[in-house]
Amino acid sequence: MKYFADWYPVDGRRGLSPARLAMVSVLQYAENLTDRQAAEAVRCRLDWKYCLGVELDDPGFDHSVLSEFRDRMAQDDRADRLLAVMVDHLASAGLVKRRGAVRTDSTHVLAAVRKLNRAELVTATLRAALEQWALADEQWPASLVTADWADRYGRPAIYHRLPKGKAALEEYALQVGADGTRLLSAVFSNEAPPRLRVLPQVDILRRVWVQQYWFDGSGRQRWRGPKSTKDRLSRRDMPRRAASRPGAAGRPDPQRASVPWASMEIVSPYDAEAHYSQKLTASGKKEWIGYRDHQSETCGDGPHVIVQVTTRPAPEQDIDALEQIHQDLVRQGFTDLEHFVDAGYITPESIDRAARTHGVVLTGPVRADPRAREHPGFTKADFTPDWQARTLTCPRGVTSHPWKATRGDGHERLSALFPKLACRVCEARPECTGTTEDRARHIILLPQPLQEIQTRIRREQDTLQWRQHYAIRAGCEATVSETVHAHGLRHCRYRGMAKTHVQHILTAAGTNIIRLSGHFPPSTSPSRQPRPSSRFKRLCRTLTE
């Protein structure tokens, strides 16, 4: 009970036990039930009553209590503390070892919102603000509403028949933009009640209008263009090469305003934290609007228990969540860990940082040399660095010019260029440069500690011993499949990242309950005998003995 002392309501209402409600929520996600079904199970099912320790004639509670309880769980770090309590008790029982191996994988989660195009987005955003304003103060927006607003904002935007053609659609969007600008100017004026400015949909309306509209030099409101696919934030501050044209890819056109990157752009007024993202999979490109869920589980002897869950925005890459995962694992008392992850979490920098900062051995495949995939020949691993002289020596014995410091994707790098004359006459030129043009070999190195890590891991991951050791990570794919198909992880039940994280925590705890129910300690045996094997299987066992 001490873990849940601050989970009671603070408004004076008679509260149910937070510990009991937490257990009900875990059982609810273990069986993938709705709130009504969970409340009915508390009233009617004997197994639930036994698990909760209530009397047979206990009347239970109304299903709305669970929704209100999740609102409290979404505050501060209560959801993470709930999972930590489970891990602590399992560790005390000897079912979780805080030393050993942990594996992590991520999956995409779909937000509980509809995908909208940009014209539908601005219409839906303005309509949501009007609905909230009318609910807060029905008299104030009445003076601003015109006769044609009922047609444009009276019902959801998905039911509208939008104009056909680019010019007509842009004219419609500009009309919506003018209406929204008029409303924003009025609500932020001195005559408007101050309480209307702090409504959630007002802030979303302001942000969407900044992202979707702009004013040109003459003060005319314009609709922004779509995102530039060649524009990258990490490349904007990189120096241009001498051969680059003024309009080189990676630089935005200063005369053209476009919507922001996916990590910033609001795609639905009903969940401003859900963003668009895409990733390449074995089955092709996958696009979604929502979040990413990262699950970390133990993978040693005994039951495999999910011990840490991280929920991040969809555009955020896997490697960006790695620091938080390690911090949470260390905070829970895990030490001397070997952390198995896939290539999305792995760079030489992340391996070095995990070892130095948290004492975690990060195991996973480092991205192979891209030149090795382009053509057979000499790769960076075939060149010998001299860190004191700051030079590289190629397989034919030619030494490069002293390398120079540079930057790549915002990180420190070393640029080594070989003499053009030596490369021009070299017999191994086609194997080395892959081209017959008048160019010398150019190699980008990492700083010494990171380059040594990259070279070592690339060499090790091609061996059978490393692949057999890393094979344990594959079990994390089964965990993702189990939580998605058996517990409904793929689809958000709620809106907002805080409540989505609560769903992910309860899903992990429910998954642990199901797994532990099928685990038997070594000194005990199940109450029923296993299913007998077939005649053919017994014959095969006899022949192999």
C-alpha positions in Angstrom: 0.0 0.0 0.0 2.9 2.3 0.6 3.6 2.4 -3.1 0.2 3.9 -3.8 -0.3 6.4 -1.0 -0.3 9.4 -3.3 -2.6 7.8 -5.9 -5.8 8.6 -4.1 -8.1 11.4 -5.5 -7.4 14.8 -4.0 -10.8 16.4 -4.4 -12.4 14.8 -1.4 -14.2 12.0 -3.1 -14.5 8.6 -1.5 -11.7 6.7 -3.2 -11.2 3.0 -4.0 -7.9 1.3 -3.2 -5.4 2.4 -5.9 -3.6 -0.9 -5.4 -6.7 -2.8 -6.3 -7.5 -0.6 -9.2 -4.0 -1.1 -10.5 -4.4 -4.8 -10.3 -7.7 -4.6 -12.1 -6.0 -2.5 -14.9 -3.2 -5.1 -15.3 -5.7 -7.9 -15.5 -7.8 -5.9 -18.0 -4.8 -5.6 -20.4 -3.7 -9.1 -19.8 -7.1 -10.2 -21.3 -7.4 -7.2 -23.6 -10.8 -6.1 -22.2 -12.7 -2.8 -22.4 -13.5 -0.8 -19.3 -17.1 -2.2 -19.2 -15.9 -5.8 -19.6 -13.3 -5.3 -16.8 -15.8 -3.8 -14.4 -18.2 -6.7 -15.2 -15.4 -9.2 -14.6 -14.8 -7.7 -11.1 -18.5 -8.2 -10.3 -19.0 -11.7 -11.8 -15.8 -13.7 -12.2 -14.6 -15.8 -9.3 -11.0 -15.9 -10.6 -10.8 -12.1 -10.6 -12.4 -11.9 -7.1 -9.9 -14.4 -5.8 -7.0 -12.5 -7.4 -8.2 -9.2 -6.0 -9.0 -10.6 -2.5 -12.6 -9.4 -2.4 -15.7 -11.0 -1.0 -18.0 -13.0 -3.3 -20.8 -10.6 -2.8 -18.6 -7.5 -3.5 -20.6 -5.2 -5.9 -17.6 -3.9 -7.7 -17.6 -0.4 -9.2 -18.7 1.6 -12.2 -16.6 1.2 -15.3 -15.9 5.0 -15.4 -13.6 4.6 -12.3 -11.0 2.9 -14.5 -10.8 5.9 -16.9 -10.4 8.4 -14.0 -7.7 6.1 -12.5 -5.7 6.1 -15.7 -5.8 9.9 -15.7 -4.1 9.8 -12.3 -1.6 7.2 -13.5 -0.6 9.5 -16.4 0.7 12.1 -13.9 4.4 12.3 -13.1 6.1 8.8 -13.3 3.3 6.7 -11.7 3.0 4.3 -14.6 6.7 3.6 -14.6 6.6 3.1 -10.8 3.9 0.5 -11.2 6.1 -1.6 -13.5 9.1 -1.0 -11.1 7.0 -2.4 -8.2 6.3 -5.6 -10.2 10.0 -5.9 -11.1 11.1 -5.4 -7.5 8.7 -8.2 -6.3 9.8 -10.6 -9.0 13.4 -9.9 -8.2 12.8 -10.6 -4.5 11.2 -13.9 -5.6 14.2 -14.8 -7.7 12.3 -14.7 -11.0 14.1 -11.6 -12.3 17.9 -11.3 -12.2 19.3 -7.8 -12.2 22.6 -9.0 -13.7 22.9 -10.6 -17.1 21.3 -9.9 -20.4 18.4 -7.6 -21.6 17.1 -7.2 -25.1 15.1 -4.4 -26.6 13.0 -3.9 -29.7 10.6 -1.2 -30.8 7.3 -1.2 -32.8 5.0 1.4 -34.3 1.8 2.4 -32.6 -1.2 3.9 -34.4 -2.7 7.0 -32.7 -6.5 7.1 -32.1 -7.0 9.8 -34.7 -8.0 9.8 -38.4 -5.5 10.7 -41.1 -6.3 14.1 -42.6 -5.0 16.0 -45.6 -3.9 19.6 -45.0 -7.2 21.2 -46.0 -9.1 18.8 -43.7 -6.6 19.5 -41.0 -7.1 23.3 -40.9 -10.9 22.9 -41.1 -11.0 20.4 -38.3 -8.6 22.5 -36.1 -10.8 25.6 -36.4 -13.9 23.6 -35.8 -12.4 22.0 -32.6 -11.5 25.5 -31.3 -15.0 26.8 -32.1 -16.6 23.9 -30.2 -14.5 24.4 -27.2 -15.0 28.2 -27.2 -18.8 27.7 -27.4 -18.7 25.2 -24.5 -16.6 27.7 -22.4 -18.5 30.9 -23.3 -21.4 30.6 -25.7 -21.9 34.4 -25.9 -18.4 35.5 -26.8 -17.9 33.7 -30.2 -21.5 34.6 -31.3 -20.4 38.1 -32.4 -17.7 36.7 -34.7 -19.6 33.9 -36.4 -20.9 34.7 -39.9 -23.7 32.9 -41.8 -21.4 30.7 -43.9 -19.5 29.3 -40.9 -22.2 26.8 -40.2 -21.6 25.2 -43.6 -17.8 25.1 -43.2 -17.5 24.2 -39.5 -20.9 22.8 -38.5 -19.8 19.2 -39.0 -16.6 17.2 -39.1 -14.3 18.0 -42.0 -14.2 14.4 -43.3 -17.9 14.8 -44.3 -17.1 17.9 -46.5 -16.9 17.7 -50.2 -13.7 19.7 -50.7 -13.2 21.7 -53.9 -11.6 20.0 -56.9 -8.4 21.3 -58.4 -5.3 22.8 -56.9 -6.4 26.5 -57.3 -9.9 25.9 -55.9 -8.5 23.9 -52.9 -5.9 26.6 -52.1 -8.7 29.3 -52.3 -10.7 27.2 -49.8 -7.7 26.8 -47.4 -7.0 30.5 -47.5 -10.6 31.3 -46.6 -10.3 28.9 -43.6 -7.0 30.6 -42.8 -8.7 34.0 -42.8 -11.4 32.8 -40.5 -8.9 31.4 -38.1 -6.7 34.5 -38.1 -9.8 36.6 -37.3 -10.7 34.3 -34.4 -7.1 34.3 -33.0 -6.9 38.1 -33.3 -10.1 38.4 -31.3 -9.3 36.0 -28.6 -5.9 37.6 -27.9 -7.3 41.1 -27.8 -7.9 43.0 -24.6 -11.7 42.7 -24.9 -11.6 38.8 -24.8 -11.9 37.0 -21.5 -8.5 35.8 -20.4 -9.7 32.3 -19.6 -10.5 31.7 -23.3 -6.8 32.2 -24.2 -5.7 29.2 -22.2 -8.0 26.6 -23.7 -6.1 23.6 -25.1 -7.6 23.9 -28.6 -6.7 27.6 -28.7 -3.1 26.8 -28.4 -3.4 24.0 -31.0 -5.1 26.4 -33.4 -2.3 29.0 -32.9 0.4 26.4 -33.6 -1.4 24.9 -36.6 -1.8 28.3 -38.1 1.9 29.1 -37.7 2.8 25.8 -39.3 0.3 26.0 -42.2 0.1 29.7 -43.1 2.5 32.6 -43.4 2.4 36.3 -44.4 4.5 37.6 -47.3 6.2 41.0 -47.5 3.0 42.8 -48.4 1.1 41.4 -45.4 -0.9 38.9 -47.4 -1.8 35.6 -45.8 -0.5 32.6 -47.8 -0.8 28.8 -47.5 2.5 27.1 -47.0 3.8 24.6 -49.6 4.5 20.9 -48.8 7.7 19.7 -47.2 10.8 19.6 -49.2 12.0 16.0 -49.3 15.6 17.2 -50.0 15.8 19.5 -47.0 17.5 18.2 -43.9 18.0 20.0 -40.6 21.3 18.3 -40.0 22.7 19.6 -43.4 21.7 23.2 -43.1 24.9 24.3 -41.2 27.3 22.1 -43.2 29.8 24.0 -45.3 29.3 23.8 -49.1 31.8 22.0 -51.2 33.5 24.0 -54.0 31.8 21.9 -56.7 28.3 22.5 -55.3 25.8 24.6 -57.2 24.1 27.5 -55.4 20.8 25.5 -55.4 22.3 22.3 -54.0 20.2 19.7 -52.4 19.8 20.1 -48.7 19.4 23.9 -48.7 15.9 25.3 -48.4 14.7 28.0 -50.8 14.5 31.2 -48.8 11.8 32.5 -51.1 9.5 29.5 -50.5 7.7 28.8 -47.2 6.9 25.1 -46.5 5.4 23.2 -43.6 7.9 22.0 -40.9 9.4 18.6 -40.4 7.3 15.7 -39.2 8.7 15.9 -35.7 7.1 19.3 -35.3 4.0 19.3 -37.6 0.7 18.7 -36.0 -1.4 16.3 -38.0 -4.6 16.2 -35.9 -6.1 18.8 -33.6 -7.3 15.9 -31.3 -3.9 14.6 -30.5 -1.2 17.2 -31.0 1.6 14.8 -29.8 0.9 12.2 -32.6 3.2 12.7 -35.6 3.7 11.2 -39.0 6.6 8.8 -39.6 7.8 6.2 -42.0 10.2 3.3 -42.0 11.5 0.7 -44.4 10.7 -2.9 -43.5 11.2 -6.2 -45.3 7.7 -5.8 -46.8 8.3 -2.3 -48.0 7.8 1.2 -46.7 5.5 1.6 -43.7 3.8 4.9 -42.9 1.8 5.7 -39.8 0.7 8.5 -37.4 1.3 7.9 -33.8 4.1 6.8 -31.5 6.9 4.2 -31.0 7.0 1.8 -28.2 10.3 0.4 -26.9 10.1 -2.8 -24.8 13.1 -4.2 -22.8 12.9 -7.7 -21.4 15.2 -10.1 -19.6 16.5 -13.0 -21.7 18.4 -15.2 -19.3 17.3 -18.3 -17.4 13.8 -18.2 -16.0 10.8 -16.3 -17.3 11.3 -13.5 -19.8 9.9 -10.4 -18.1 9.4 -7.0 -19.6 11.2 -4.7 -17.2 11.2 -1.3 -19.0 9.0 0.5 -21.4 9.6 3.7 -23.2 7.1 5.6 -25.4 8.4 8.2 -27.8 7.1 10.2 -30.8 6.9 8.4 -34.0 9.6 10.4 -35.9 12.1 9.9 -33.2 14.6 7.2 -34.2 15.3 4.1 -32.0 18.8 5.3 -31.1 17.3 8.5 -29.6 15.5 6.5 -26.9 18.6 4.5 -25.9 19.8 6.9 -23.2 16.4 6.9 -21.4 16.3 3.1 -21.6 19.7 2.8 -19.9 18.9 5.4 -17.3 15.7 3.6 -16.3 17.4 0.2 -16.2 20.2 1.6 -14.0 17.6 3.3 -11.8 15.9 -0.1 -11.3 19.1 -1.6 -10.0 20.2 -3.5 -13.1 24.0 -3.7 -13.3 26.7 -5.5 -15.4 24.2 -5.7 -18.2 24.7 -6.9 -21.8 22.1 -5.1 -23.8 21.1 -6.8 -27.1 19.5 -4.5 -29.7 19.1 -4.3 -33.4 20.9 -2.0 -35.9 18.6 0.9 -35.2 20.1 1.4 -31.8 23.7 0.9 -32.7 26.5 3.3 -33.6 30.1 3.5 -32.4 29.0 6.5 -30.4 26.2 4.7 -28.6 28.4 1.7 -27.8 31.1 4.0 -26.3 28.6 6.1 -24.4 26.7 3.1 -22.9 30.0 1.6 -21.6 31.4 4.8 -20.2 28.2 6.3 -18.7 26.2 3.3 -17.6 28.6 0.3 -17.6 26.4 -1.4 -20.2 27.8 -3.7 -22.9 25.8 -2.8 -26.0 25.6 -5.7 -28.5 24.3 -5.3 -32.0 25.3 -5.1 -35.7 27.1 -1.9 -36.7 26.2 -0.6 -40.2 28.5 -2.2 -42.8 30.8 -0.1 -44.9 28.6 1.3 -47.7 31.5 1.0 -50.2 31.7 -2.7 -49.6 28.1 -3.0 -50.9 28.7 -0.8 -53.9 31.5 -2.9 -55.4 34.2 -5.4 -54.4 37.5 -3.9 -53.5 39.3 -2.1 -50.8 37.2 -0.8 -47.9 38.1 1.5 -45.0 39.1 -1.5 -42.9 41.9 -2.3 -45.4 43.6 1.1 -44.7 46.0 1.4 -41.7 45.7 4.5 -39.6 48.7 6.2 -37.9 47.1 8.1 -35.1 50.3 9.9 -34.1 51.1 11.1 -37.7 47.4 11.6 -38.5 47.8 9.7 -41.8 46.3 6.6 -43.5 48.3 4.0 -45.4 46.6 2.1 -48.2 47.1 -1.7 -49.0 49.6 -0.7 -51.7 51.7 1.3 -49.2 50.7 4.8 -50.3 50.4 7.3 -47.4 47.7 9.9 -47.4 48.0 13.6 -46.6 47.6 14.4 -42.9 43.9 14.3 -42.3 41.8 17.3 -41.3 39.0 17.8 -38.9 35.5 18.1 -40.4 31.9 17.4 -39.4 29.4 14.9 -40.7 25.7 15.0 -39.7 26.6 17.2 -36.7 29.4 15.0 -35.4 33.2 15.3 -35.4 34.9 13.4 -38.2 38.4 13.2 -39.8 38.9 13.7 -43.6 41.8 11.8 -45.1 42.7 12.5 -48.8 45.3 10.5 -50.8 47.7 12.2 -53.3 46.0 12.4 -56.6 49.2 11.6 -58.6 49.8 8.4 -56.6 46.2 7.2 -57.1 46.2 8.1 -60.8 49.1 5.7 -61.6 48.1 3.0 -59.2 47.3 -0.4 -60.8 44.7 -1.1 -58.1 42.8 2.1 -58.8 39.5 0.3 -60.0 39.5 -1.8 -56.9 40.1 1.1 -54.6 38.1 4.1 -56.0 35.6 2.3 -58.1 35.9 4.9 -60.8 38.3 5.8 -63.6 37.8 9.5 -63.3 40.7 11.8 -62.2 40.0 11.4 -58.5 42.0 10.3 -55.5 40.7 8.1 -52.7 38.9 10.0 -49.9 38.1 8.4 -46.6 36.2 9.7 -43.6 37.3 8.4 -40.2 35.8 8.6 -36.8 37.8 9.8 -33.8 40.2 7.2 -32.6 38.1 5.4 -29.9 35.0 5.3 -32.1 36.9 4.2 -35.2 38.5 1.3 -33.2 35.1 0.3 -32.0 33.6 0.4 -35.5 36.5 -1.6 -37.0 36.4 -4.2 -34.2 32.6 -4.8 -34.4 32.5 -4.9 -38.2 35.2 -7.6 -38.0 33.5 -9.6 -35.2 29.9 -9.5 -36.6 31.0 -11.5 -39.7 32.0 -14.5 -37.5 29.8 -17.5 -36.7 30.6 -17.1 -33.0 29.2 -13.6 -32.9 26.1 -14.5 -34.8 25.4 -17.4 -32.4 25.8 -15.1 -29.4 23.6 -12.4 -30.9 20.8 -14.9 -31.9 19.3 -14.4 -28.4 18.0 -11.0 -29.5 15.6 -12.6 -32.0 13.2 -13.5 -29.1 12.3 -9.8 -28.8 10.4 -10.1 -32.1 8.2 -12.7 -30.5 7.5 -10.3 -27.6 6.4 -7.6 -30.0 4.1 -10.0 -31.7 2.6 -11.2 -28.4 1.9 -7.7 -27.1 0.5 -6.6 -30.5 -1.8 -9.6 -31.3 -2.8 -10.8 -27.8 -2.9 -7.5 -25.9 -3.8 -4.8 -28.6 -0.6 -2.8 -28.4 -0.7 -1.6 -32.0 -3.7 0.7 -31.6 -3.9 3.5 -29.1 -7.0 3.4 -26.9 -6.4 7.0 -25.7 -5.0 10.3 -27.0 -1.8 12.0 -25.9 1.6 10.5 -25.2 1.1 10.4 -21.4 -2.0 8.1 -21.5 -0.5 6.1 -24.4 2.5 5.4 -22.2 0.1 4.2 -19.5 -1.4 1.8 -22.0 2.0 0.5 -22.9 3.0 0.0 -19.2 -0.3 -1.9 -18.5 0.2 -4.0 -21.6 3.7 -4.9 -20.4 2.5 -5.8 -16.9 -0.4 -7.8 -18.3 2.0 -9.7 -20.6 4.2 -10.5 -17.6 1.2 -11.9 -15.7 0.3 -14.2 -18.6 3.9 -15.4 -18.9 4.4 -15.9 -15.2 1.2 -18.0 -15.0 2.8 -20.5 -17.3 6.1 -20.6 -15.6 7.0 -23.4 -13.1 10.0 -23.2 -10.8 12.6 -26.0 -11.4 11.6 -27.9 -8.2 7.9 -28.1 -9.1 5.9 -29.6 -11.9 2.6 -28.6 -13.5 -0.6 -30.0 -12.2 -1.4 -31.8 -15.4 0.8 -34.0 -17.6 2.0 -32.6 -20.9 0.2 -33.7 -24.1 1.6 -37.1 -25.3 3.7 -36.9 -28.4 2.7 -38.6 -31.7 3.8 -42.0 -32.7 6.1 -40.6 -35.4 7.7 -38.2 -32.9 8.3 -41.1 -30.4 9.8 -43.1 -33.3 12.2 -40.3 -34.2 13.3 -39.9 -30.5 14.0 -43.6 -30.3 16.1 -43.6 -33.5 18.2 -40.7 -32.3 18.9 -42.1 -28.8 
